[in-house]
Amino acid sequence: MEIIKSIILGIIQGLTEFLPISSSGHLVLAKHYLNFEMTDITFEIFLHLGSVIAVLLYFRKDILNLLKSLFIYSKDEVTHSNNRKIIFYLFVATVITALIGYYFEETIQKVFTSLYIPSIMLSITGIILIISDKIESKGLGSYQLGIKKSILIGLGQAFAILPGISRSGTTIALGIFTGLKREEAARFSFLLSVPIILGANVHKMSELSNLPKTMLLPYLFGLIAAFFSGYMVISLLISFVKKQKLKYFAYYCWLVSIVTLILYLTQ
């Protein structure tokens, strides 16, 4: 039974991590309404690892090119120079997110036990998505982002730690707002998810290593489910971003927000 619960939550995590509708918010709501008592924030972080593996596989060529550029230095090679800039901006944004997440960890864990907060935050996510469709991109590449703008995106990713705020939706919207091409903003957002989620898993490694043996299989099946469902929707989100159709996800977020708030208030 625990394995089935884990698979269901893994599918929810994978779909909602990349679709801009907040994976953390959906996991909090799913645990409550489906009575999944066996999960905690450590399990949710572990599920995110499945999503990261999906990103690593989908963007494997991009990631390998970025890593290769760390070791190739030539005055005439503009591509490698630009790639190193992208790595630096990803690093800056990640550090900002990590620092905020570290200092507010206890507060964030308390928020994950609340039901009405993700409902409210989902409505804010809807507003963010609507605005992102209205923004006209300046057509910049990720290598042209700059430190200040990468800090802003890092702050947006930190804000998305709150359940109900979409990480992908917020970082993509801020990427477009700072001038990135829509597809570049989506790509930067996906790549940005890798170090922060891997870091969160390393941070929780002691808790993961102390898991009862009976929980190992549920955790593993949840990760596998998150990987497959996440991999399937990456290209879908990129397509919606390019066509400025994130508003449809905004409508969904508002619907879920209204329904869950009504259910919360009537209980």
N, C-alpha and C positions, 0 to 999 in steps of 0.2 A: 504493500500500500504506500509506503514511504517513497518507493521508487517512482510510482505513478505520479505522486504529488510533485516530486522533483522534476520529472519530465514535463509536466504541465507548466510549472514555473519556469523551466528552462526555455520552453517554446515562447512563453510570454516575454521573458527577458530578451531573447534573441530578436523577436519581432519589434519590440518597443524600444530597444537600445538604439537602433538606427532609424527607424521611423520616428519622426519628431513628436512623440506623444508621451515621453517620459517612462523609461523602464522602471525606475525606482517607485514612481507613483503607482504604476500598475501592479507591481509586486506587493506593495503595502495593501492595496485594495483587494488583490487576489487572496492574500493571506487571511484577510479579515472575513470576506464574504464567502470564501470557499473553506474556511476553518482550517487553514494550514498552520498548525501550531508548531511544526517541527523546524521551521526556518527562522533564521535571525540575520542580522546585517552581514555576518561572516559568510553565510551561505549566498547572500545576494552578491557580495564581492566576488565570490568564487564563480558564480554564474557569469559575471562580467568577463571572466577569463575566457569563457567559451566564445564570447563576442569578439574579444581581441584576437583570438586565433583565426576567426573568420576574416578580420581585417588584414592580418598578416598574410593570409593566403590570397585574398582578393587583390591586395596592393603589393604583392611580393616583388614585382618588377620595380615599382616605384621605390620601395624600401631598400632593395638591393642597390639601386642606382644612387640613392642618398648615402648609403653606407660606403659605397665605392668612392664617392667624391671626397670622403674624409681622408683618403690616402693618395689622391691624385692632385698635385699642385702644378699648375702651368699657367703662365701669363696669358697664353692664347686660348685656354680652355674656359670659356665663359660658363658653360653648363655646370661644371663642377663647382665653380665659384658660387653660382646661384643656388645650387643644392646645399652647400655649406651654410648659406644664409638661411635657407628654409629650416635646416636642422637647428640653427641657433634660435630662430624665432619659436620653433616648437619647444625648445628647452626653456626659453623665457616664460612662455605661457604655462608650461607644466610646473615650473618652480612656483609661480604665483598660486596656482591651484593647490599644489601640495602644501604650501605654507598655511593657507587659509583652512584647508581640510584638517591639518594637524592641530592647529590651535583651537578649532571649534569642533573637534571630534566628539566630545561628550554631548554637546548640545545637539549635534546632528543625529546621534544615536537616539536621543529622546524624541526627536522629530519623527523618526521612523516608526515610532509606536503610536503616533497620532493618526487619526482617520480624516479629520476635516482639513488638515493642512494640505495633503496632496490634492484634495478636491479643489481647494482654492487656488493652489499653484497651477493646476491644469488649466484653469481659466486664464491665468497669466501667460502660460505657454501658448494658448490660442491667440492671444493678442500679439505676442512676439512673432508668430508665424504669419499672421495677416500683414504685419508691418514689413516683414522680410520680402513678401511678394510685391510690395509697393516701392521698394528701394531700387533705384536704377544703379546698376553696377558700373564702376569706372574702368573695369577691364584689366585690373592689375593682376600680376602673377604673385604667388606666395612669397617669392624671393624679394618682392618690393614692399613687403608688409611693414617693416620697421619695428623698432623696440616698443614704442608707445602703443601701437595697435596690437601687437602680440600680447602686451600686458593686459589690454582691454579684453581680448579674447580669453586670456587666462582667468580673468575675473569673472567673465561670463560662465566659463566652465565650472568655476568654484561655486557660483550661484546655483548652478544646475545640480549640485550635490543634494539640494533640497528635493524631497520626493514630490513629483508633480511638475517640476521644471525640466524640460527636455534638454539634455546635454547637446545632442546633435542639433536640435532646432535653435538653441541659443547661440552656440558657437558658429553655426552656418550664417545665422542672421547677422551676427556681429562681423563675421568675415565679409559679407556683402556690404554691410554698412561702412566698413573701413576701406572699401574700394575693390575688393577681390572679385575676379570673375566668379560667376555662380558655381561653375564646376570646380574651380580652384578652392572656393570657400568650403565646398563639400569635402573635397579631398583633404584639405588641411584639417578639417574637423575630424575626419576618420583617423588620420595619422596621429592627431593629438590625443585620441582616446587610448592609444597603445601604452605610452609610458606611465600615465597616471593610473590606469587599471592594473598594470603589472606592478607598479609601486605599491598600490593598495593591497595586492595579494602578498607581496613580500612583507609588508607591515603586519599583516594578519597571519603570517606563516606559523608562528608559535601556536596560535589557536587552531589552525588547520592541522598541524602535526599532532595535536592532542585529541583529535576527533575520535570518538568511539569507532571501533572497527565496523559496527553495524551501520554507521552513517557513511562509510566510504563509497559504497555502491550508489546510494541516492545522490550524493554529491557528484559522482562521476557521470551518472546518467543525465543529471541536470545540466552539467557542462556540455555534454555531447548534443543535447537538445538545443541549447542556446547557440552552439556553433552552427548547426545546420539551418536553423530558422533565421539566424542573423545573416549568414552568407547569402541566403535567398533574396533578402530585401535590400542589400547594399545598392545594387544597380537601379532598383526601383526608386530609391530615394534620390539618387543622383539625377535620374530622369525628371522627377517632380521638381527638383531645385532648378534645373535648367529651364524648364517650361513655366516657371513661376506658378506652380500649382500647390504650394504648401498650405493654401487656405483651406483645402479639403481636410487636412489634418487638424486645422484650427477648429473647424466645425465639430469634428469628432471630440476634440479635447473639451470643448464647451458642453457638448452633450453629456459626456461622462462626468464632468464637473457638476452639472445641474442634477443629474440622477443620483450621484453619490451623496451630494449635499442634502437632497430630499430624504434619502434613506437614513442618513446620519441624524437629521433633525427629528425624524418620526420614530426613531428607536427609543 
